[in-house]
Amino acid sequence: MDRRHRVFKSGLKLLNVSGLGRFLAPVTQGCGAVFMMHHVRPASDNAFRPNAHLSITPEFLRFSVNRIREKGYEILHLDEAVDQLKTGYGSKRYAVLTFDDGYRDNLEVAYPVLKELDAPFSVFVTSGLIDRTSELWWVAIERLVAENSELVISGQSGEGPISCATPEEKNRCFDRLMDILGKDVQEPDQRAITRALAERYGLDLGALANEYMMTWDELRELAADPLVTIGAHTHDHFALARLSEGDAWADIDKGMQRIEQELGLRPRHFAYPYGKAFSVCDRDADYLERSGFSSALTTFPGVLNSASARTPMKLPRISLNGLYQTSDILDQYLTGAPFALYKAANWLAGGFGIKSSFSRLFPSTR
Ligand SMILES: [Zn+2]
């Protein structure tokens, strides 16, 4: 575990042990919380698991739902929660469970647990991954780094071969590739480089999507259950704010159209791919509102409160992170204190003209 994760864990532990989190809760916990998940699957003991933060175990999912309810929260459908947030009705705190992307383990592993617990949840579907036309690029990179001892990237990056023979080298190589593909190059080039790497090293991207993602038939099975809300997550999973207006809105529209064609429903809720500042902007939030969405979810860390009621197209979420699957961390999340302190620290850093790196404490998501 790297330094950033140790700092994050220690900070939350301090909030817990000192009682500060519970002390602040009456002013910081707001009226509800939206939890974000990706994969639910058994724990792995693989030394190289760079996407481990995206995966929780079915046991932790069950524990979390029970714990959230024990703490007095009602688990609501996203529709109900957004209505309550906007109207201010309802006397009980509420929580919403969401899953991004459309992974098969949501159906095979998470669904039976949530069905048994009678807990509603939402799945935000990336239609291009269900169509098998888009690239599951962060998983492809993980697989390429895992299966090779050296990678040569073509094109713009100007990089020589990157060694990835040992677990340490694999982690460094993965981080370097994430920087290149997620920051240094434009979104379409990110996919072109991934495709070129997959071809050079014999990785079948279609087979990878088959392995990981639900099919439309599987999604239809899930969508038929009244417990499940289907949301939109674009067609190609680009960081929208890094695209031109035309390209961003076309990706939103196509994601909606494919869901309507295949599932016969029009999603009322949207989740921004990645959901962080680099992928979320007012231009697209306004477009989503004009397109008739009732809410749009970011991955800005935080709880729901009266301020979020005024910005339904940029609602915060709490990541149920695979690296922090403990009850004391979940309890601290529910106090809202870590997020209030994070905002205060950012605000202070800004006041002193310091470029804050606090956002790095909340790990990246997909
Ligand atoms: Zn996503």
Boltz pocket constraint, residues with backbone or C-beta under 6 A from the ligand:
constraints:
  - pocket:
      binder: B
      contacts: [[A, 100], [A, 101], [A, 233], [A, 237], [A, 272], [A, 273], [A, 274], [A, 366]]
      max_distance: 6.0
